[in-house]
Amino acid sequence: MIPEEKRAALTRGLEEAFGVTGFDEISPVFGGRTDSLVLRIVVGGTPYLLKMIRRAEDPTRHYNCMRAAAEAGIAPRVWYTDVENRISITDFVNATPLAMSQALVGLPALLRRLHALPPFARAPFNTTCTFLVSRAPAQKGPALEGFLKSFRASGLLPQADMAEFFTRYEEIAAAYRQDDGDLAASHNDLFKPDNILFDGERILLVDWEAAFLNDRYADLAVVANQVVMRDDDELVFLREYFGGEPDAYRRARFYVTQQLSYLFYTMAFLLAGSAGKPVDWSEAVPEVRDYQRRLWSGEAGLAEPAEKIAFARVNWARLLRNVRAPRYAESLRLVSAGR
């Protein structure tokens, strides 16, 4: 199960971390979207998570972010990392279901602690909604233009909807502000619950490969998209994060970033799920609140093409519902005007 070329490096890691050269048990771990080799190993009767990155990349930023989060009690303990061989060993989390009502309070508190960490390093990529409004030279220009051009030419939205998509994108991008004070150590891969684990006592975040310095509202928006079900829930969520009543500007920044996330995931998941084939828009769109509950509980997933399309359509439905509300225009106005 361990690739031949990794065995010597793993033996060194086990000896450094635990003073042994082998493990008692090994089994694959399924779930998530990673293409890394993820295994559960048992050493001295205790389970650990062994992860071997298969992509040819430098995991230094990834490991540094993961260690900082673990030291803050936000991620599982890190026992060993090997940058050259792209190997990490962390505590294995025996996850148990986390009620949405608990998550509504626990997750913003956890994000507050995460975002208070010393700034993470920047990354040469951005897999979050802020990619659509990035000021970073490597992420704007040809990369963003190519992404948008590919989507416009795809025909994956009906013609009228495609026109509305770009109208809304242009007005949100024009209004969106990224204040330097809102750049924070961010996880950036929390748009669905796979990377949020509960061990019965603590909520822990896993899979830190996409972590980098980002707008704090990106993490806030995608987590709230899962656990905020009503207007009252939003205030509970934001009060817990900010440690008090959020002012009108903060609520507007949060709301506008949510709309940006709906645009981003509509586009990204239509492209990912369609494989170049037309989308059947005659099928009913999942009801938003029911879909939220099913995604959070694991009844719905994002692995299969049809699941990706459903996720995209729910995000599009949420945006269309919101742009008709007075709050949409008022939030754009407040964000555009700044503090």
C-alpha positions as a Markdown table, in Angstrom:
| # | Residue | x | y | z |
|---|---|---|---|---|
| 1 | Met | 0.0 | 0.0 | 0.0 |
| 2 | Ile | 3.0 | 2.3 | 0.6 |
| 3 | Pro | 4.7 | 3.2 | -2.7 |
| 4 | Glu | 8.2 | 1.7 | -2.9 |
| 5 | Glu | 9.8 | 5.1 | -3.4 |
| 6 | Lys | 8.3 | 6.4 | -0.2 |
| 7 | Arg | 9.1 | 3.5 | 2.1 |
| 8 | Ala | 12.5 | 4.7 | 3.3 |
| 9 | Ala | 11.3 | 8.2 | 3.9 |
| 10 | Leu | 8.3 | 6.9 | 5.9 |
| 11 | Thr | 10.5 | 4.6 | 8.0 |
| 12 | Arg | 12.6 | 7.7 | 8.9 |
| 13 | Gly | 9.4 | 9.6 | 9.7 |
| 14 | Leu | 8.0 | 6.9 | 12.0 |
| 15 | Glu | 11.3 | 6.7 | 13.8 |
| 16 | Glu | 11.5 | 10.4 | 14.3 |
| 17 | Ala | 7.9 | 10.8 | 15.4 |
| 18 | Phe | 7.3 | 7.6 | 17.5 |
| 19 | Gly | 10.7 | 5.9 | 17.9 |
| 20 | Val | 9.5 | 2.9 | 15.7 |
| 21 | Thr | 10.2 | 1.8 | 12.2 |
| 22 | Gly | 6.9 | 0.2 | 11.3 |
| 23 | Phe | 3.2 | 0.3 | 12.1 |
| 24 | Asp | 0.7 | -2.2 | 13.5 |
| 25 | Glu | -2.1 | -1.6 | 11.0 |
| 26 | Ile | -2.8 | 0.3 | 7.8 |
| 27 | Ser | -6.0 | 0.9 | 5.8 |
| 28 | Pro | -7.1 | 3.5 | 3.2 |
| 29 | Val | -9.2 | 6.5 | 4.1 |
| 30 | Phe | -12.0 | 7.3 | 1.7 |
| 31 | Gly | -13.8 | 10.6 | 1.3 |
| 32 | Gly | -12.9 | 14.1 | 0.3 |
| 33 | Arg | -11.6 | 15.4 | -3.0 |
| 34 | Thr | -7.9 | 14.9 | -2.6 |
| 35 | Asp | -5.8 | 13.0 | -5.1 |
| 36 | Ser | -3.2 | 12.3 | -2.4 |
| 37 | Leu | -2.7 | 8.9 | -0.9 |
| 38 | Val | -4.5 | 9.1 | 2.5 |
| 39 | Leu | -4.1 | 6.2 | 5.0 |
| 40 | Arg | -5.0 | 5.3 | 8.5 |
| 41 | Ile | -2.1 | 3.8 | 10.3 |
| 42 | Val | -2.0 | 2.4 | 13.9 |
| 43 | Val | 1.2 | 2.8 | 15.9 |
| 44 | Gly | 1.4 | 1.5 | 19.5 |
| 45 | Gly | -2.4 | 1.0 | 19.5 |
| 46 | Thr | -3.1 | 4.7 | 18.5 |
| 47 | Pro | -4.4 | 5.6 | 15.1 |
| 48 | Tyr | -2.8 | 8.3 | 13.0 |
| 49 | Leu | -3.5 | 9.8 | 9.5 |
| 50 | Leu | -0.7 | 9.4 | 7.0 |
| 51 | Lys | -0.9 | 11.6 | 3.9 |
| 52 | Met | 1.4 | 11.4 | 0.9 |
| 53 | Ile | 0.9 | 14.1 | -1.7 |
| 54 | Arg | 1.3 | 12.7 | -5.2 |
| 55 | Arg | 1.5 | 16.0 | -7.1 |
| 56 | Ala | 4.9 | 17.4 | -7.8 |
| 57 | Glu | 4.6 | 20.5 | -5.6 |
| 58 | Asp | 6.3 | 22.2 | -2.7 |
| 59 | Pro | 4.2 | 21.6 | 0.4 |
| 60 | Thr | 6.1 | 24.1 | 2.6 |
| 61 | Arg | 3.2 | 26.6 | 2.8 |
| 62 | His | 0.7 | 23.8 | 3.3 |
| 63 | Tyr | 2.7 | 22.2 | 6.2 |
| 64 | Asn | 3.4 | 25.6 | 7.8 |
| 65 | Cys | -0.2 | 26.5 | 7.8 |
| 66 | Met | -1.3 | 23.1 | 9.1 |
| 67 | Arg | 1.3 | 23.3 | 12.0 |
| 68 | Ala | 0.2 | 26.8 | 13.0 |
| 69 | Ala | -3.4 | 25.7 | 13.0 |
| 70 | Ala | -2.6 | 22.5 | 15.0 |
| 71 | Glu | -0.7 | 24.5 | 17.6 |
| 72 | Ala | -3.7 | 26.7 | 18.0 |
| 73 | Gly | -6.0 | 23.7 | 18.5 |
| 74 | Ile | -7.8 | 24.3 | 15.2 |
| 75 | Ala | -6.4 | 21.2 | 13.4 |
| 76 | Pro | -5.3 | 17.7 | 14.5 |
| 77 | Arg | -1.9 | 17.5 | 16.1 |
| 78 | Val | 1.0 | 17.3 | 13.5 |
| 79 | Trp | 3.5 | 14.6 | 14.4 |
| 80 | Tyr | 5.7 | 14.7 | 11.3 |
| 81 | Thr | 6.2 | 16.4 | 8.0 |
| 82 | Asp | 8.7 | 15.8 | 5.2 |
| 83 | Val | 8.7 | 18.5 | 2.6 |
| 84 | Glu | 11.0 | 16.7 | 0.2 |
| 85 | Asn | 9.0 | 13.5 | 0.1 |
| 86 | Arg | 5.6 | 15.3 | 0.7 |
| 87 | Ile | 4.7 | 13.1 | 3.7 |
| 88 | Ser | 2.7 | 14.2 | 6.8 |
| 89 | Ile | 1.5 | 12.3 | 9.9 |
| 90 | Thr | -1.2 | 13.8 | 12.1 |
| 91 | Asp | -3.7 | 12.6 | 14.7 |
| 92 | Phe | -6.5 | 10.6 | 13.2 |
| 93 | Val | -9.9 | 12.1 | 14.1 |
| 94 | Asn | -12.7 | 9.7 | 14.9 |
| 95 | Ala | -15.4 | 12.0 | 13.6 |
| 96 | Thr | -18.9 | 12.1 | 15.0 |
| 97 | Pro | -21.9 | 14.1 | 13.5 |
| 98 | Leu | -21.9 | 17.8 | 14.4 |
| 99 | Ala | -25.4 | 19.2 | 14.7 |
| 100 | Met | -26.0 | 22.3 | 12.5 |
| 101 | Ser | -27.2 | 24.1 | 15.6 |
| 102 | Gln | -23.8 | 23.5 | 17.2 |
| 103 | Ala | -21.9 | 24.4 | 14.1 |
| 104 | Leu | -23.8 | 27.7 | 13.8 |
| 105 | Val | -22.0 | 28.8 | 17.0 |
| 106 | Gly | -18.9 | 26.7 | 17.1 |
| 107 | Leu | -17.7 | 27.3 | 13.5 |
| 108 | Pro | -17.6 | 31.2 | 13.6 |
| 109 | Ala | -15.8 | 30.9 | 17.0 |
| 110 | Leu | -13.3 | 28.6 | 15.3 |
| 111 | Leu | -12.9 | 30.9 | 12.3 |
| 112 | Arg | -12.3 | 33.8 | 14.7 |
| 113 | Arg | -9.3 | 31.9 | 16.2 |
| 114 | Leu | -8.0 | 30.9 | 12.8 |
| 115 | His | -8.2 | 34.4 | 11.3 |
| 116 | Ala | -6.3 | 35.7 | 14.4 |
| 117 | Leu | -3.2 | 33.6 | 13.7 |
| 118 | Pro | -0.1 | 35.3 | 12.3 |
| 119 | Pro | -0.6 | 35.8 | 8.5 |
| 120 | Phe | -0.2 | 32.8 | 6.3 |
| 121 | Ala | 2.0 | 33.0 | 3.2 |
| 122 | Arg | 0.4 | 33.9 | 0.0 |
| 123 | Ala | -0.2 | 31.3 | -2.7 |
| 124 | Pro | 0.4 | 31.2 | -6.5 |
| 125 | Phe | -3.3 | 30.1 | -6.9 |
| 126 | Asn | -6.7 | 30.9 | -5.6 |
| 127 | Thr | -9.5 | 28.3 | -5.5 |
| 128 | Thr | -11.9 | 30.6 | -3.7 |
| 129 | Cys | -14.5 | 33.1 | -4.8 |
| 130 | Thr | -12.0 | 35.9 | -4.3 |
| 131 | Phe | -10.2 | 34.6 | -7.5 |
| 132 | Leu | -13.0 | 36.5 | -9.4 |
| 133 | Val | -11.9 | 39.8 | -7.8 |
| 134 | Ser | -8.2 | 39.2 | -7.1 |
| 135 | Arg | -5.7 | 42.0 | -7.2 |
| 136 | Ala | -2.8 | 39.5 | -7.4 |
| 137 | Pro | -1.0 | 39.8 | -10.8 |
| 138 | Ala | -0.7 | 36.0 | -11.1 |
| 139 | Gln | -4.5 | 35.5 | -10.6 |
| 140 | Lys | -5.9 | 38.3 | -12.6 |
| 141 | Gly | -5.4 | 39.0 | -16.3 |
| 142 | Pro | -5.1 | 36.0 | -18.6 |
| 143 | Ala | -6.0 | 33.4 | -16.0 |
| 144 | Leu | -9.2 | 35.1 | -14.9 |
| 145 | Glu | -10.1 | 36.2 | -18.4 |
| 146 | Gly | -9.6 | 32.7 | -19.7 |
| 147 | Phe | -11.8 | 31.2 | -17.0 |
| 148 | Leu | -14.6 | 33.7 | -17.7 |
| 149 | Lys | -14.3 | 33.3 | -21.4 |
| 150 | Ser | -14.5 | 29.5 | -21.2 |
| 151 | Phe | -17.7 | 29.7 | -19.1 |
| 152 | Arg | -19.3 | 32.3 | -21.4 |
| 153 | Ala | -18.6 | 30.1 | -24.4 |
| 154 | Ser | -19.8 | 26.9 | -22.7 |
| 155 | Gly | -23.5 | 27.5 | -23.0 |
| 156 | Leu | -24.0 | 25.8 | -19.7 |
| 157 | Leu | -26.5 | 28.5 | -18.6 |
| 158 | Pro | -29.6 | 29.3 | -20.7 |
| 159 | Gln | -28.9 | 32.4 | -22.8 |
| 160 | Ala | -30.8 | 34.9 | -20.6 |
| 161 | Asp | -29.3 | 33.4 | -17.4 |
| 162 | Met | -25.8 | 33.7 | -18.9 |
| 163 | Ala | -26.4 | 37.4 | -19.6 |
| 164 | Glu | -27.6 | 37.9 | -16.0 |
| 165 | Phe | -24.6 | 36.0 | -14.7 |
| 166 | Phe | -22.2 | 38.4 | -16.2 |
| 167 | Thr | -24.3 | 41.5 | -15.3 |
| 168 | Arg | -24.3 | 40.4 | -11.7 |
| 169 | Tyr | -20.6 | 39.5 | -11.8 |
| 170 | Glu | -19.7 | 42.9 | -13.2 |
| 171 | Glu | -21.7 | 44.8 | -10.6 |
| 172 | Ile | -20.4 | 42.7 | -7.7 |
| 173 | Ala | -16.8 | 43.0 | -8.9 |
| 174 | Ala | -17.1 | 46.7 | -9.3 |
| 175 | Ala | -18.5 | 47.1 | -5.7 |
| 176 | Tyr | -16.3 | 44.5 | -4.0 |
| 177 | Arg | -13.6 | 45.9 | -1.6 |
| 178 | Gln | -10.8 | 43.9 | -0.1 |
| 179 | Asp | -9.6 | 45.9 | 2.8 |
| 180 | Asp | -6.0 | 45.0 | 3.9 |
| 181 | Gly | -7.3 | 44.7 | 7.4 |
| 182 | Asp | -9.5 | 41.8 | 6.3 |
| 183 | Leu | -6.6 | 39.8 | 4.9 |
| 184 | Ala | -6.2 | 36.9 | 7.4 |
| 185 | Ala | -4.8 | 33.3 | 7.8 |
| 186 | Ser | -7.5 | 31.4 | 5.9 |
| 187 | His | -8.3 | 27.7 | 5.2 |
| 188 | Asn | -10.0 | 28.4 | 1.9 |
| 189 | Asp | -11.5 | 24.9 | 1.4 |
| 190 | Leu | -14.6 | 24.9 | 3.6 |
| 191 | Phe | -17.4 | 25.2 | 1.1 |
| 192 | Lys | -18.7 | 21.8 | 2.1 |
| 193 | Pro | -18.4 | 19.8 | 5.3 |
| 194 | Asp | -15.8 | 17.2 | 4.4 |
| 195 | Asn | -13.0 | 19.3 | 5.9 |
| 196 | Ile | -14.9 | 20.1 | 9.1 |
| 197 | Leu | -14.6 | 17.3 | 11.7 |
| 198 | Phe | -16.0 | 16.9 | 15.2 |
| 199 | Asp | -14.4 | 14.5 | 17.6 |
| 200 | Gly | -17.2 | 14.8 | 20.2 |
| 201 | Glu | -15.6 | 17.7 | 22.0 |
| 202 | Arg | -13.7 | 19.9 | 19.5 |
| 203 | Ile | -14.4 | 21.1 | 15.9 |
| 204 | Leu | -11.2 | 20.6 | 13.8 |
| 205 | Leu | -10.3 | 21.6 | 10.3 |
| 206 | Val | -8.4 | 19.3 | 8.0 |
| 207 | Asp | -6.8 | 19.3 | 4.6 |
| 208 | Trp | -4.8 | 22.6 | 4.6 |
| 209 | Glu | -3.4 | 22.4 | 1.0 |
| 210 | Ala | -5.4 | 25.4 | -0.1 |
| 211 | Ala | -4.6 | 27.5 | 3.0 |
| 212 | Phe | -3.1 | 31.0 | 2.4 |
| 213 | Leu | -3.6 | 34.7 | 3.2 |
| 214 | Asn | -7.0 | 35.6 | 2.0 |
| 215 | Asp | -10.0 | 37.8 | 2.7 |
| 216 | Arg | -11.5 | 36.6 | 5.9 |
| 217 | Tyr | -15.0 | 37.0 | 4.4 |
| 218 | Ala | -14.3 | 34.1 | 1.9 |
| 219 | Asp | -14.1 | 31.5 | 4.8 |
| 220 | Leu | -17.1 | 33.2 | 6.5 |
| 221 | Ala | -19.3 | 33.2 | 3.5 |
| 222 | Val | -18.8 | 29.5 | 2.5 |
| 223 | Val | -19.2 | 28.2 | 6.0 |
| 224 | Ala | -22.4 | 30.3 | 6.5 |
| 225 | Asn | -23.7 | 29.0 | 3.2 |
| 226 | Gln | -23.9 | 25.6 | 4.9 |
| 227 | Val | -25.1 | 26.4 | 8.4 |
| 228 | Val | -27.1 | 29.6 | 8.2 |
| 229 | Met | -30.7 | 28.7 | 7.5 |
| 230 | Arg | -32.6 | 31.9 | 8.4 |
| 231 | Asp | -32.0 | 35.6 | 8.9 |
| 232 | Asp | -31.8 | 35.2 | 12.7 |
| 233 | Asp | -29.1 | 32.5 | 12.2 |
| 234 | Glu | -27.0 | 35.0 | 10.3 |
| 235 | Leu | -26.9 | 37.4 | 13.2 |
| 236 | Val | -26.0 | 34.5 | 15.6 |
| 237 | Phe | -23.2 | 33.5 | 13.3 |
| 238 | Leu | -21.8 | 37.0 | 12.8 |
| 239 | Arg | -22.1 | 38.0 | 16.5 |
| 240 | Glu | -20.1 | 34.9 | 17.5 |
| 241 | Tyr | -17.4 | 35.7 | 14.9 |
| 242 | Phe | -17.1 | 39.4 | 15.6 |
| 243 | Gly | -17.6 | 39.1 | 19.4 |
| 244 | Gly | -20.5 | 41.5 | 19.3 |
| 245 | Glu | -23.1 | 43.1 | 17.1 |
| 246 | Pro | -21.8 | 43.5 | 13.5 |
| 247 | Asp | -22.2 | 47.0 | 12.0 |
| 248 | Ala | -24.0 | 47.6 | 8.7 |
| 249 | Tyr | -20.7 | 47.6 | 6.7 |
| 250 | Arg | -19.6 | 44.2 | 8.0 |
| 251 | Arg | -23.0 | 42.7 | 7.3 |
| 252 | Ala | -22.8 | 44.1 | 3.8 |
| 253 | Arg | -19.3 | 42.9 | 3.2 |
| 254 | Phe | -20.4 | 39.4 | 4.4 |
| 255 | Tyr | -23.5 | 39.5 | 2.2 |
| 256 | Val | -21.7 | 40.6 | -0.9 |
| 257 | Thr | -19.0 | 38.0 | -0.5 |
| 258 | Gln | -21.8 | 35.4 | -0.3 |
| 259 | Gln | -23.2 | 36.5 | -3.6 |
| 260 | Leu | -19.7 | 36.3 | -5.1 |
| 261 | Ser | -19.4 | 32.8 | -3.8 |
| 262 | Tyr | -22.7 | 31.8 | -5.5 |
| 263 | Leu | -21.3 | 33.1 | -8.8 |
| 264 | Phe | -18.0 | 31.3 | -8.4 |
| 265 | Tyr | -19.5 | 27.9 | -7.5 |
| 266 | Thr | -22.2 | 28.2 | -10.1 |
| 267 | Met | -19.5 | 28.6 | -12.8 |
| 268 | Ala | -16.9 | 26.3 | -11.3 |
| 269 | Phe | -19.2 | 23.3 | -10.7 |
| 270 | Leu | -21.2 | 23.6 | -14.0 |
| 271 | Leu | -17.8 | 23.4 | -15.7 |
| 272 | Ala | -16.6 | 20.6 | -13.5 |
| 273 | Gly | -19.8 | 18.5 | -13.6 |
| 274 | Ser | -20.8 | 18.9 | -17.3 |
| 275 | Ala | -17.7 | 17.6 | -18.9 |
| 276 | Gly | -18.6 | 19.7 | -21.9 |
| 277 | Lys | -22.1 | 18.3 | -22.2 |
| 278 | Pro | -25.3 | 20.4 | -22.1 |
| 279 | Val | -27.1 | 20.7 | -18.7 |
| 280 | Asp | -30.7 | 19.7 | -18.6 |
| 281 | Trp | -32.4 | 22.8 | -17.1 |
| 282 | Ser | -35.9 | 21.2 | -17.3 |
| 283 | Glu | -35.0 | 19.2 | -14.1 |
| 284 | Ala | -36.2 | 20.6 | -10.9 |
| 285 | Val | -33.7 | 22.5 | -8.8 |
| 286 | Pro | -33.2 | 21.1 | -5.3 |
| 287 | Glu | -35.0 | 23.2 | -2.6 |
| 288 | Val | -32.2 | 25.3 | -1.0 |
| 289 | Arg | -32.9 | 24.7 | 2.7 |
| 290 | Asp | -33.5 | 20.9 | 2.2 |
| 291 | Tyr | -30.3 | 20.7 | 0.1 |
| 292 | Gln | -28.3 | 22.5 | 2.8 |
| 293 | Arg | -29.5 | 19.9 | 5.4 |
| 294 | Arg | -28.7 | 17.0 | 3.1 |
| 295 | Leu | -25.2 | 18.3 | 2.2 |
| 296 | Trp | -24.4 | 18.9 | 5.8 |
| 297 | Ser | -25.6 | 15.5 | 6.9 |
| 298 | Gly | -23.7 | 13.7 | 4.1 |
| 299 | Glu | -26.9 | 12.6 | 2.3 |
| 300 | Ala | -25.8 | 14.7 | -0.7 |
| 301 | Gly | -22.2 | 14.9 | -2.0 |
| 302 | Leu | -20.1 | 16.5 | -4.6 |
| 303 | Ala | -18.1 | 13.6 | -6.1 |
| 304 | Glu | -20.3 | 12.7 | -9.0 |
| 305 | Pro | -21.0 | 14.9 | -12.1 |
| 306 | Ala | -24.8 | 15.0 | -11.3 |
| 307 | Glu | -24.0 | 16.1 | -7.7 |
| 308 | Lys | -21.7 | 18.9 | -9.0 |
| 309 | Ile | -24.5 | 20.1 | -11.3 |
| 310 | Ala | -27.0 | 20.1 | -8.4 |
| 311 | Phe | -24.6 | 22.1 | -6.3 |
| 312 | Ala | -24.1 | 24.6 | -9.1 |
| 313 | Arg | -27.8 | 25.0 | -9.6 |
| 314 | Val | -28.5 | 25.5 | -5.9 |
| 315 | Asn | -25.9 | 28.3 | -5.9 |
| 316 | Trp | -27.4 | 29.9 | -8.9 |
| 317 | Ala | -30.9 | 29.7 | -7.4 |
| 318 | Arg | -29.6 | 31.4 | -4.2 |
| 319 | Leu | -28.1 | 34.2 | -6.2 |
| 320 | Leu | -31.2 | 34.8 | -8.3 |
| 321 | Arg | -33.4 | 34.8 | -5.1 |
| 322 | Asn | -31.1 | 37.4 | -3.4 |
| 323 | Val | -30.7 | 39.8 | -6.3 |
| 324 | Arg | -34.4 | 40.5 | -6.3 |
| 325 | Ala | -34.3 | 41.6 | -2.6 |
| 326 | Pro | -33.7 | 45.2 | -1.5 |
| 327 | Arg | -30.8 | 44.1 | 0.6 |
| 328 | Tyr | -28.8 | 43.2 | -2.5 |
| 329 | Ala | -28.6 | 46.7 | -3.9 |
| 330 | Glu | -28.2 | 48.3 | -0.5 |
| 331 | Ser | -25.3 | 46.0 | 0.4 |
| 332 | Leu | -23.5 | 46.7 | -2.9 |
| 333 | Arg | -23.9 | 50.5 | -2.2 |
| 334 | Leu | -22.5 | 50.2 | 1.4 |
| 335 | Val | -19.5 | 48.0 | 0.3 |
| 336 | Ser | -18.7 | 50.3 | -2.7 |
| 337 | Ala | -18.8 | 53.3 | -0.4 |
| 338 | Gly | -16.5 | 51.7 | 2.1 |
| 339 | Arg | -16.5 | 52.3 | 5.9 |
